[in-house]
Amino acid sequence: MPLWKIKRELLKMIMEASKSSYPDEFGAFLRAKHGIIYELVMLPGTLSGGRSVIYNLMMKPIDFTIVGSVHSHPSGVPLPSEADLRMFSRTGDVHIIVAYPYTLTSWKAYNRIGEEIDVKVI
């Protein structure tokens, strides 16, 4: 049984935001309650480019409902890079990478050490 769940409407919103950002990456943080990811947290000062998202982590609030991150890969490959793995290890327990063409099937989730995990869409 998956430890995490994500609201379908939020996943759709992530895909639309990623399409709007294309060919640049989209990035945000994830907020959850009782294991259900239900909201995005946008950090002021986040910079998006064709190869990365740079978060201004000094703007990340001390908020224990923020459980991880989401970002897009315009390349179409939802696998974490070395930079992604470093960020995962410092910023939460669940991380989602959505990949071009940004459909409800073109994404994967990872834990803080980069192992793929199951996140159920509800």
Number of C-alpha atoms within 10 A of each C-alpha: 6 9 12 18 18 19 16 15 13 17 23 14 14 24 24 15 17 24 20 12 17 19 17 20 25 29 29 20 22 23 20 19 13 9 15 17 26 16 21 20 16 14 17 12 12 15 15 18 13 14 13 18 19 14 19 12 12 9 12 15 10 7 8 10 14 22 18 26 23 20 25 31 27 23 14 14 16 19 19 20 10 10 9 17 18 14 17 23 16 11 17 17 17 28 29 27 21 29 25 19 18 22 15 14 9 15 22 19 21 22 18 19 15 20 11 16 16 15 21 15 15 12
